[in-house]
Amino acid sequence: NLPWMPRVDFFTLLPDASADAVDLLGHMLALDPDDRISVSEALEHAYVRDCRDPEGEPVADHQVGIDAEEEAATSLDDWR
């Protein structure tokens, strides 16, 4: 476990970022996964809503899982 640290306001870290950008970042980086925004919700967020083409985005027909231990054991050559 990491030691407790006070939360840093994203506006302090990113003073030139728009309110929508900071809002999306906060939702994506929520520490508790239950509080974190889903990919679908993120793509509907005001910050990116006008930058996407839903008709041109493929959707997987099944859930894609990533095993972190297996991924860590995969060599760069295997990924290539």
A tleap script that builds the chain and sets N, CA, C and O, in Angstrom:
source leaprc.protein.ff14SB
mol = sequence {
  NASN LEU PRO TRP MET PRO ARG VAL ASP PHE
  PHE THR LEU LEU PRO ASP ALA SER ALA ASP
  ALA VAL ASP LEU LEU GLY HIE MET LEU ALA
  LEU ASP PRO ASP ASP ARG ILE SER VAL SER
  GLU ALA LEU GLU HIE ALA TYR VAL ARG ASP
  CYS ARG ASP PRO GLU GLY GLU PRO VAL ALA
  ASP HIE GLN VAL GLY ILE ASP ALA GLU GLU
  GLU ALA ALA THR SER LEU ASP ASP TRP CARG
}
set mol.1.N position { 0.824 -1.197 0.000 }
set mol.1.CA position { 0.000 0.000 0.000 }
set mol.1.C position { 0.865 1.256 0.000 }
set mol.1.O position { 1.934 1.304 0.610 }
set mol.2.N position { 0.383 2.238 -0.683 }
set mol.2.CA position { 1.069 3.527 -0.696 }
set mol.2.C position { 0.679 4.320 0.541 }
set mol.2.O position { -0.435 4.174 1.043 }
set mol.3.N position { 1.575 5.153 1.034 }
set mol.3.CA position { 1.207 5.996 2.171 }
set mol.3.C position { 0.157 7.022 1.748 }
set mol.3.O position { 0.077 7.398 0.579 }
set mol.4.N position { -0.642 7.468 2.711 }
set mol.4.CA position { -1.677 8.457 2.429 }
set mol.4.C position { -1.025 9.759 1.993 }
set mol.4.O position { -0.021 10.192 2.558 }
set mol.5.N position { -1.607 10.362 0.991 }
set mol.5.CA position { -1.154 11.670 0.514 }
set mol.5.C position { -2.392 12.522 0.294 }
set mol.5.O position { -3.424 12.012 -0.142 }
set mol.6.N position { -2.305 13.808 0.589 }
set mol.6.CA position { -3.471 14.666 0.342 }
set mol.6.C position { -3.736 14.778 -1.158 }
set mol.6.O position { -2.817 14.758 -1.977 }
set mol.7.N position { -5.003 14.895 -1.485 }
set mol.7.CA position { -5.382 15.033 -2.888 }
set mol.7.C position { -4.893 16.382 -3.418 }
set mol.7.O position { -4.998 17.403 -2.739 }
set mol.8.N position { -4.366 16.368 -4.625 }
set mol.8.CA position { -3.910 17.594 -5.273 }
set mol.8.C position { -4.964 17.996 -6.294 }
set mol.8.O position { -5.398 17.174 -7.101 }
set mol.9.N position { -5.365 19.227 -6.258 }
set mol.9.CA position { -6.371 19.730 -7.186 }
set mol.9.C position { -5.792 19.778 -8.599 }
set mol.9.O position { -4.714 20.332 -8.813 }
set mol.10.N position { -6.509 19.197 -9.562 }
set mol.10.CA position { -6.020 19.169 -10.939 }
set mol.10.C position { -5.884 20.572 -11.529 }
set mol.10.O position { -5.032 20.797 -12.388 }
set mol.11.N position { -6.704 21.512 -11.083 }
set mol.11.CA position { -6.572 22.886 -11.574 }
set mol.11.C position { -5.225 23.480 -11.163 }
set mol.11.O position { -4.671 24.322 -11.870 }
set mol.12.N position { -4.701 23.039 -10.017 }
set mol.12.CA position { -3.389 23.494 -9.569 }
set mol.12.C position { -2.292 22.900 -10.450 }
set mol.12.O position { -1.343 23.588 -10.827 }
set mol.13.N position { -2.435 21.612 -10.774 }
set mol.13.CA position { -1.437 20.938 -11.613 }
set mol.13.C position { -1.522 21.369 -13.069 }
set mol.13.O position { -0.507 21.438 -13.762 }
set mol.14.N position { -2.735 21.659 -13.531 }
set mol.14.CA position { -2.980 21.982 -14.945 }
set mol.14.C position { -3.740 23.298 -15.053 }
set mol.14.O position { -4.912 23.306 -15.428 }
set mol.15.N position { -3.090 24.400 -14.731 }
set mol.15.CA position { -3.803 25.677 -14.666 }
set mol.15.C position { -4.397 26.139 -15.996 }
set mol.15.O position { -5.334 26.937 -15.998 }
set mol.16.N position { -3.879 25.659 -17.119 }
set mol.16.CA position { -4.401 26.084 -18.418 }
set mol.16.C position { -5.457 25.135 -18.974 }
set mol.16.O position { -5.998 25.380 -20.053 }
set mol.17.N position { -5.756 24.065 -18.260 }
set mol.17.CA position { -6.736 23.084 -18.740 }
set mol.17.C position { -8.150 23.628 -18.568 }
set mol.17.O position { -8.433 24.394 -17.647 }
set mol.18.N position { -9.024 23.218 -19.470 }
set mol.18.CA position { -10.421 23.638 -19.378 }
set mol.18.C position { -11.113 22.900 -18.234 }
set mol.18.O position { -10.634 21.867 -17.767 }
set mol.19.N position { -12.233 23.440 -17.796 }
set mol.19.CA position { -13.006 22.800 -16.733 }
set mol.19.C position { -13.459 21.409 -17.167 }
set mol.19.O position { -13.458 20.481 -16.359 }
set mol.20.N position { -13.848 21.253 -18.439 }
set mol.20.CA position { -14.265 19.939 -18.936 }
set mol.20.C position { -13.110 18.946 -18.907 }
set mol.20.O position { -13.306 17.784 -18.550 }
set mol.21.N position { -11.910 19.383 -19.277 }
set mol.21.CA position { -10.741 18.495 -19.269 }
set mol.21.C position { -10.436 18.028 -17.850 }
set mol.21.O position { -10.177 16.846 -17.625 }
set mol.22.N position { -10.465 18.941 -16.910 }
set mol.22.CA position { -10.183 18.601 -15.518 }
set mol.22.C position { -11.266 17.682 -14.963 }
set mol.22.O position { -10.970 16.759 -14.204 }
set mol.23.N position { -12.507 17.928 -15.336 }
set mol.23.CA position { -13.607 17.078 -14.879 }
set mol.23.C position { -13.431 15.649 -15.389 }
set mol.23.O position { -13.567 14.697 -14.620 }
set mol.24.N position { -13.131 15.493 -16.675 }
set mol.24.CA position { -12.930 14.162 -17.246 }
set mol.24.C position { -11.744 13.470 -16.581 }
set mol.24.O position { -11.836 12.295 -16.226 }
set mol.25.N position { -10.649 14.175 -16.411 }
set mol.25.CA position { -9.464 13.604 -15.782 }
set mol.25.C position { -9.781 13.115 -14.370 }
set mol.25.O position { -9.372 12.023 -13.977 }
set mol.26.N position { -10.503 13.922 -13.622 }
set mol.26.CA position { -10.877 13.532 -12.266 }
set mol.26.C position { -11.719 12.273 -12.233 }
set mol.26.O position { -11.540 11.422 -11.361 }
set mol.27.N position { -12.639 12.150 -13.183 }
set mol.27.CA position { -13.477 10.949 -13.248 }
set mol.27.C position { -12.682 9.724 -13.706 }
set mol.27.O position { -12.948 8.613 -13.247 }
set mol.28.N position { -11.727 9.909 -14.591 }
set mol.28.CA position { -10.939 8.784 -15.100 }
set mol.28.C position { -9.911 8.296 -14.079 }
set mol.28.O position { -9.581 7.110 -14.052 }
set mol.29.N position { -9.409 9.190 -13.250 }
set mol.29.CA position { -8.351 8.837 -12.307 }
set mol.29.C position { -8.848 8.619 -10.884 }
set mol.29.O position { -8.054 8.640 -9.943 }
set mol.30.N position { -10.144 8.411 -10.715 }
set mol.30.CA position { -10.681 8.138 -9.382 }
set mol.30.C position { -9.995 6.900 -8.815 }
set mol.30.O position { -9.892 5.880 -9.497 }
set mol.31.N position { -9.533 6.982 -7.592 }
set mol.31.CA position { -8.803 5.880 -6.978 }
set mol.31.C position { -9.692 4.652 -6.801 }
set mol.31.O position { -9.259 3.532 -7.071 }
set mol.32.N position { -10.903 4.848 -6.359 }
set mol.32.CA position { -11.844 3.742 -6.160 }
set mol.32.C position { -12.453 3.363 -7.508 }
set mol.32.O position { -13.100 4.199 -8.139 }
set mol.33.N position { -12.262 2.129 -7.964 }
set mol.33.CA position { -12.802 1.726 -9.268 }
set mol.33.C position { -14.313 1.911 -9.379 }
set mol.33.O position { -14.834 2.143 -10.470 }
set mol.34.N position { -15.017 1.809 -8.251 }
set mol.34.CA position { -16.470 2.005 -8.288 }
set mol.34.C position { -16.843 3.448 -8.604 }
set mol.34.O position { -17.944 3.722 -9.082 }
set mol.35.N position { -15.922 4.367 -8.336 }
set mol.35.CA position { -16.164 5.788 -8.611 }
set mol.35.C position { -15.639 6.213 -9.975 }
set mol.35.O position { -15.925 7.316 -10.441 }
set mol.36.N position { -14.869 5.332 -10.613 }
set mol.36.CA position { -14.217 5.655 -11.881 }
set mol.36.C position { -15.217 5.616 -13.035 }
set mol.36.O position { -16.121 4.782 -13.051 }
set mol.37.N position { -15.052 6.514 -13.990 }
set mol.37.CA position { -15.906 6.595 -15.165 }
set mol.37.C position { -15.592 5.418 -16.100 }
set mol.37.O position { -14.437 5.010 -16.223 }
set mol.38.N position { -16.620 4.880 -16.754 }
set mol.38.CA position { -16.405 3.795 -17.717 }
set mol.38.C position { -15.913 4.380 -19.044 }
set mol.38.O position { -15.984 5.588 -19.266 }
set mol.39.N position { -15.421 3.515 -19.910 }
set mol.39.CA position { -14.972 3.971 -21.230 }
set mol.39.C position { -16.136 4.599 -21.986 }
set mol.39.O position { -15.987 5.659 -22.594 }
set mol.40.N position { -17.287 3.948 -21.947 }
set mol.40.CA position { -18.465 4.487 -22.647 }
set mol.40.C position { -18.848 5.856 -22.110 }
set mol.40.O position { -19.162 6.768 -22.875 }
set mol.41.N position { -18.822 5.994 -20.788 }
set mol.41.CA position { -19.144 7.285 -20.180 }
set mol.41.C position { -18.101 8.335 -20.551 }
set mol.41.O position { -18.441 9.488 -20.816 }
set mol.42.N position { -16.838 7.936 -20.568 }
set mol.42.CA position { -15.773 8.878 -20.928 }
set mol.42.C position { -15.946 9.373 -22.360 }
set mol.42.O position { -15.740 10.554 -22.638 }
set mol.43.N position { -16.323 8.476 -23.265 }
set mol.43.CA position { -16.502 8.868 -24.664 }
set mol.43.C position { -17.705 9.783 -24.867 }
set mol.43.O position { -17.793 10.482 -25.876 }
set mol.44.N position { -18.620 9.782 -23.921 }
set mol.44.CA position { -19.783 10.669 -23.991 }
set mol.44.C position { -19.548 11.986 -23.249 }
set mol.44.O position { -20.393 12.880 -23.289 }
set mol.45.N position { -18.420 12.104 -22.581 }
set mol.45.CA position { -18.122 13.303 -21.792 }
set mol.45.C position { -18.017 14.523 -22.704 }
set mol.45.O position { -17.588 14.415 -23.853 }
set mol.46.N position { -18.406 15.667 -22.189 }
set mol.46.CA position { -18.404 16.913 -22.967 }
set mol.46.C position { -17.029 17.239 -23.552 }
set mol.46.O position { -16.944 17.850 -24.618 }
set mol.47.N position { -15.948 16.839 -22.870 }
set mol.47.CA position { -14.606 17.172 -23.350 }
set mol.47.C position { -14.267 16.485 -24.665 }
set mol.47.O position { -13.543 17.057 -25.480 }
set mol.48.N position { -14.762 15.286 -24.894 }
set mol.48.CA position { -14.414 14.536 -26.109 }
set mol.48.C position { -15.605 14.251 -27.019 }
set mol.48.O position { -15.431 13.740 -28.125 }
set mol.49.N position { -16.784 14.570 -26.574 }
set mol.49.CA position { -18.006 14.227 -27.315 }
set mol.49.C position { -17.963 14.685 -28.774 }
set mol.49.O position { -18.386 13.941 -29.658 }
set mol.50.N position { -17.465 15.881 -29.040 }
set mol.50.CA position { -17.462 16.415 -30.405 }
set mol.50.C position { -16.254 15.965 -31.227 }
set mol.50.O position { -16.140 16.326 -32.398 }
set mol.51.N position { -15.359 15.190 -30.635 }
set mol.51.CA position { -14.131 14.770 -31.323 }
set mol.51.C position { -14.197 13.333 -31.815 }
set mol.51.O position { -13.200 12.800 -32.304 }
set mol.52.N position { -15.345 12.707 -31.693 }
set mol.52.CA position { -15.405 11.298 -32.041 }
set mol.52.C position { -16.473 11.025 -33.084 }
set mol.52.O position { -17.373 11.832 -33.316 }
set mol.53.N position { -16.343 9.870 -33.702 }
set mol.53.CA position { -17.305 9.414 -34.697 }
set mol.53.C position { -17.806 8.041 -34.268 }
set mol.53.O position { -17.193 7.033 -34.619 }
set mol.54.N position { -18.905 7.975 -33.517 }
set mol.54.CA position { -19.393 6.689 -33.020 }
set mol.54.C position { -19.632 5.658 -34.128 }
set mol.54.O position { -19.489 4.458 -33.896 }
set mol.55.N position { -19.990 6.114 -35.313 }
set mol.55.CA position { -20.227 5.185 -36.423 }
set mol.55.C position { -18.932 4.529 -36.893 }
set mol.55.O position { -18.963 3.433 -37.453 }
set mol.56.N position { -17.808 5.181 -36.673 }
set mol.56.CA position { -16.527 4.663 -37.126 }
set mol.56.C position { -15.748 3.930 -36.049 }
set mol.56.O position { -14.573 3.615 -36.240 }
set mol.57.N position { -16.392 3.651 -34.912 }
set mol.57.CA position { -15.713 2.992 -33.801 }
set mol.57.C position { -16.174 1.546 -33.686 }
set mol.57.O position { -17.343 1.291 -33.396 }
set mol.58.N position { -15.271 0.596 -33.910 }
set mol.58.CA position { -15.667 -0.806 -33.767 }
set mol.58.C position { -15.931 -1.140 -32.301 }
set mol.58.O position { -15.335 -0.548 -31.401 }
set mol.59.N position { -16.820 -2.083 -32.076 }
set mol.59.CA position { -17.150 -2.531 -30.728 }
set mol.59.C position { -16.894 -4.032 -30.661 }
set mol.59.O position { -17.361 -4.783 -31.517 }
set mol.60.N position { -16.156 -4.468 -29.651 }
set mol.60.CA position { -15.875 -5.892 -29.488 }
set mol.60.C position { -17.166 -6.634 -29.171 }
set mol.60.O position { -18.045 -6.106 -28.490 }
set mol.61.N position { -17.274 -7.862 -29.670 }
set mol.61.CA position { -18.481 -8.648 -29.409 }
set mol.61.C position { -18.374 -9.440 -28.109 }
set mol.61.O position { -19.279 -10.203 -27.770 }
set mol.62.N position { -17.273 -9.264 -27.383 }
set mol.62.CA position { -17.089 -9.914 -26.094 }
set mol.62.C position { -16.194 -9.024 -25.226 }
set mol.62.O position { -15.511 -8.127 -25.720 }
set mol.63.N position { -16.218 -9.299 -23.930 }
set mol.63.CA position { -15.389 -8.516 -23.023 }
set mol.63.C position { -13.928 -8.916 -23.194 }
set mol.63.O position { -13.599 -10.100 -23.266 }
set mol.64.N position { -13.075 -7.930 -23.257 }
set mol.64.CA position { -11.645 -8.162 -23.404 }
set mol.64.C position { -11.008 -8.056 -22.024 }
set mol.64.O position { -11.135 -7.036 -21.347 }
set mol.65.N position { -10.328 -9.110 -21.617 }
set mol.65.CA position { -9.672 -9.119 -20.311 }
set mol.65.C position { -8.166 -9.061 -20.478 }
set mol.65.O position { -7.611 -9.613 -21.428 }
set mol.66.N position { -7.519 -8.397 -19.556 }
set mol.66.CA position { -6.063 -8.298 -19.579 }
set mol.66.C position { -5.544 -8.824 -18.247 }
set mol.66.O position { -5.880 -8.290 -17.190 }
set mol.67.N position { -4.737 -9.858 -18.299 }
set mol.67.CA position { -4.124 -10.425 -17.108 }
set mol.67.C position { -2.790 -9.709 -16.898 }
set mol.67.O position { -1.852 -9.900 -17.671 }
set mol.68.N position { -2.709 -8.895 -15.863 }
set mol.68.CA position { -1.518 -8.069 -15.637 }
set mol.68.C position { -0.266 -8.917 -15.449 }
set mol.68.O position { 0.804 -8.551 -15.936 }
set mol.69.N position { -0.380 -10.046 -14.750 }
set mol.69.CA position { 0.799 -10.889 -14.540 }
set mol.69.C position { 1.254 -11.512 -15.851 }
set mol.69.O position { 2.450 -11.566 -16.139 }
set mol.70.N position { 0.298 -11.979 -16.643 }
set mol.70.CA position { 0.646 -12.563 -17.937 }
set mol.70.C position { 1.253 -11.506 -18.854 }
set mol.70.O position { 2.227 -11.766 -19.561 }
set mol.71.N position { 0.666 -10.316 -18.833 }
set mol.71.CA position { 1.178 -9.235 -19.674 }
set mol.71.C position { 2.602 -8.857 -19.273 }
set mol.71.O position { 3.444 -8.604 -20.135 }
set mol.72.N position { 2.871 -8.819 -17.979 }
set mol.72.CA position { 4.204 -8.461 -17.496 }
set mol.72.C position { 5.239 -9.508 -17.905 }
set mol.72.O position { 6.411 -9.187 -18.099 }
set mol.73.N position { 4.801 -10.760 -18.035 }
set mol.73.CA position { 5.719 -11.839 -18.401 }
set mol.73.C position { 5.926 -11.942 -19.909 }
set mol.73.O position { 6.791 -12.693 -20.361 }
set mol.74.N position { 5.155 -11.207 -20.683 }
set mol.74.CA position { 5.265 -11.253 -22.138 }
set mol.74.C position { 6.428 -10.372 -22.587 }
set mol.74.O position { 6.510 -9.197 -22.228 }
set mol.75.N position { 7.311 -10.951 -23.365 }
set mol.75.CA position { 8.481 -10.194 -23.818 }
set mol.75.C position { 8.098 -9.212 -24.925 }
set mol.75.O position { 7.053 -9.348 -25.562 }
set mol.76.N position { 8.948 -8.241 -25.134 }
set mol.76.CA position { 8.724 -7.260 -26.188 }
set mol.76.C position { 8.676 -7.942 -27.550 }
set mol.76.O position { 7.869 -7.573 -28.403 }
set mol.77.N position { 9.540 -8.938 -27.755 }
set mol.77.CA position { 9.532 -9.669 -29.033 }
set mol.77.C position { 8.212 -10.404 -29.247 }
set mol.77.O position { 7.705 -10.458 -30.367 }
set mol.78.N position { 7.650 -10.976 -28.167 }
set mol.78.CA position { 6.355 -11.659 -28.294 }
set mol.78.C position { 5.248 -10.679 -28.660 }
set mol.78.O position { 4.353 -11.010 -29.438 }
set mol.79.N position { 5.308 -9.468 -28.099 }
set mol.79.CA position { 4.294 -8.466 -28.426 }
set mol.79.C position { 4.388 -8.077 -29.893 }
set mol.79.O position { 3.372 -7.813 -30.536 }
set mol.80.N position { 5.597 -8.042 -30.419 }
set mol.80.CA position { 5.789 -7.659 -31.813 }
set mol.80.C position { 5.258 -8.735 -32.708 }
set mol.80.O position { 5.323 -8.609 -33.931 }
savepdb mol mol.pdb
quit
